[in-house]
Amino acid sequence: MIRNQTESRLSKRGNARLAWSVLAILGAALLFSYAKAAAREISALTALQDATASTPKLAGHWQLNKDQSDDVRQKMQAARGDSNGGGGRGQGGRNGEGRAQRAGMMDEIQTLAIEQSGSNVKVTGQSGRVLAQYPSSDSTAEKNSGPEGESQRTTTSQWQNGQLTVVTRSPRGKSTRTYSLSPDGKQLYVTTKMENERFKEPLTYRLVYDPVGGGSD
């Protein structure tokens, strides 16, 4: 009788130890699972923070700072190797039309209104005309075709190194435009590089903008 009671007690103790061992293993497995989930959340949060840091807030109303900006007309003349203002008089019509278009564009970009939702950006000119609209941070292509083959071009845009980089390719050449903030975040830089068959050398110019009213939106 005593022996049976002893064996029963030992059996119960063994079962209790086994139960505690199982619980300990389950607890360790749960902790490991929670740790992995937490690590994934931290990694996702870090990636989100990195993406946010590389997508500066360009939104706002901006006014061209002529004193700090490059003289685009002068830069174009230098790239063409033309010192008399661009083009011979004998080509009149086409050159006159081109100059009028450039003058109109320069008027249009005196002020910029930029709307930004996440990494999507829309740029509106002085007259309210939409000058550009760029997709999300993923590199995407937009094909634009006109009545002539020369009008075909492909535009890709992506956020890179804290700036929006836009590359446009056409049969005539390539242009790269970047939108970024100044180191202190108080000015907008729009830098354009054009590699075109009309230019003897690549044309690069930078336009500097101040926030209207002393602060961006």
C-alpha positions in Angstrom: 0.0 0.0 0.0 2.7 2.4 1.0 4.7 1.5 -2.1 1.7 2.2 -4.3 1.2 5.6 -2.7 4.9 6.5 -3.2 4.8 5.5 -6.8 1.7 7.5 -7.3 3.3 10.6 -5.7 6.4 10.1 -7.9 4.3 9.7 -11.0 2.4 12.9 -10.2 5.7 14.8 -9.6 7.0 13.5 -12.9 3.9 14.6 -14.7 4.1 18.0 -13.1 7.7 18.4 -14.2 6.8 17.3 -17.7 3.9 19.8 -17.8 6.2 22.6 -16.6 8.8 21.6 -19.2 6.1 21.7 -21.9 4.9 25.1 -20.7 8.5 26.4 -20.7 9.1 25.2 -24.2 5.8 26.7 -25.4 6.6 30.0 -23.6 10.1 30.1 -25.2 8.5 29.4 -28.6 6.0 32.2 -28.1 8.7 34.6 -27.0 10.8 33.8 -30.0 7.7 34.3 -32.3 7.0 37.7 -30.6 10.7 38.7 -31.0 10.6 37.9 -34.7 7.4 39.8 -35.2 8.8 42.8 -33.3 12.0 42.6 -35.4 9.9 42.7 -38.6 7.9 45.6 -37.3 11.1 47.5 -36.4 12.6 46.7 -39.8 9.4 47.9 -41.6 9.3 51.1 -39.5 13.0 51.8 -40.3 12.3 51.3 -44.0 9.4 53.7 -43.8 11.5 56.2 -42.0 14.3 55.9 -44.6 11.7 56.3 -47.4 10.2 59.4 -45.7 13.7 60.9 -45.1 14.5 60.4 -48.8 11.2 62.1 -49.9 11.5 65.8 -48.9 8.5 68.0 -48.8 8.5 70.1 -51.9 5.0 71.3 -51.6 4.3 75.0 -51.5 4.2 78.2 -53.5 7.6 79.3 -54.8 8.9 82.5 -56.4 11.9 82.5 -58.7 15.0 84.2 -57.2 16.6 85.7 -60.3 19.7 86.9 -58.5 20.6 83.3 -57.4 19.4 81.5 -60.5 21.4 80.9 -63.6 20.7 82.9 -66.7 19.0 80.3 -68.9 19.3 82.3 -72.1 23.0 82.9 -71.6 23.5 79.2 -70.8 21.7 78.2 -74.0 23.8 80.5 -76.1 27.0 79.1 -74.6 25.8 75.5 -75.2 25.1 76.2 -78.8 28.3 78.1 -79.3 26.2 81.1 -80.3 27.3 84.5 -79.2 24.8 86.7 -81.0 21.6 85.6 -79.3 20.7 82.3 -81.0 20.4 81.5 -84.7 20.8 83.4 -87.9 18.3 85.9 -89.1 17.8 83.9 -92.3 16.1 81.2 -90.4 13.6 83.7 -89.1 10.3 82.0 -88.7 11.5 78.8 -86.9 13.9 80.6 -84.6 11.4 83.4 -83.8 8.9 80.8 -82.9 11.4 79.0 -80.7 12.4 82.2 -78.9 8.7 83.0 -78.3 8.1 79.6 -76.8 11.1 79.9 -74.5 10.1 83.4 -73.5 6.6 82.1 -72.7 8.0 79.2 -70.6 10.3 81.5 -68.7 7.3 83.6 -67.8 5.4 80.5 -66.8 8.1 79.3 -64.3 8.5 82.6 -62.5 6.3 81.1 -59.8 5.6 77.4 -59.1 2.9 75.8 -57.1 3.8 72.3 -56.0 1.3 69.8 -54.7 2.7 66.7 -53.0 0.9 63.6 -51.7 3.4 61.3 -50.4 5.9 60.9 -53.2 3.4 62.1 -56.0 4.1 65.6 -57.2 2.3 68.0 -59.4 3.9 71.2 -60.6 1.8 74.2 -61.7 3.1 77.3 -63.4 2.3 81.0 -63.0 -0.8 80.9 -65.3 -2.2 77.8 -63.5 -1.0 75.5 -66.3 0.1 72.1 -65.1 3.8 71.9 -66.1 4.6 68.4 -64.8 3.1 65.6 -62.9 5.2 62.8 -61.5 4.2 59.4 -60.2 5.2 57.6 -57.0 8.7 56.7 -55.9 8.8 53.6 -58.1 10.4 54.3 -61.4 7.7 54.5 -64.0 7.5 55.4 -67.7 5.1 57.6 -69.5 5.2 57.6 -73.3 4.0 60.7 -75.1 3.5 60.7 -78.8 2.6 63.4 -81.2 1.8 63.6 -84.9 5.5 63.4 -85.7 8.1 60.8 -84.7 10.2 63.5 -83.2 7.4 64.2 -80.6 7.8 60.8 -79.1 9.5 60.8 -75.7 9.7 58.6 -72.6 9.8 60.1 -69.1 10.9 58.2 -66.0 10.9 59.7 -62.5 12.0 58.4 -59.1 13.0 59.7 -55.7 16.8 59.3 -55.3 19.2 60.6 -52.7 16.7 63.0 -51.2 15.6 64.5 -54.5 13.1 63.9 -57.2 15.0 62.9 -60.4 13.2 63.1 -63.8 14.7 61.8 -67.0 13.1 62.5 -70.4 14.4 60.8 -73.5 13.5 61.6 -77.1 15.0 61.0 -80.5 16.9 64.3 -80.2 18.5 63.7 -76.8 18.0 63.5 -73.1 17.2 65.9 -70.3 17.6 65.2 -66.5 15.8 67.5 -64.1 16.0 67.3 -60.3 13.9 68.9 -57.6 15.5 69.3 -54.2 15.5 71.5 -51.2 18.5 73.6 -50.1 20.5 72.3 -47.2 18.6 74.5 -44.7 15.3 73.5 -46.4 14.3 77.1 -47.0 14.7 77.2 -50.8 13.8 75.0 -53.8 16.4 74.0 -56.3 15.3 72.9 -59.8 18.4 71.8 -61.8 18.2 70.8 -65.4 20.8 69.1 -67.6 20.0 68.8 -71.4 22.0 66.7 -73.8 20.6 67.7 -77.2 21.8 67.5 -80.8 21.3 71.2 -81.1 23.9 71.9 -78.4 27.6 71.6 -78.9 28.0 70.7 -75.2 25.5 69.6 -72.5 23.5 72.5 -71.1 23.1 72.6 -67.3 21.3 75.3 -65.3 19.8 75.7 -61.9 16.8 77.8 -60.9 16.5 78.8 -57.2 13.1 79.5 -55.7 12.1 81.2 -52.4 8.9 80.3 -50.6 6.1 82.8 -51.2 5.2 84.6 -48.0 8.4 83.4 -46.3 7.4 79.8 -45.8 6.3 76.7 -47.7 3.0 75.0 -47.3 
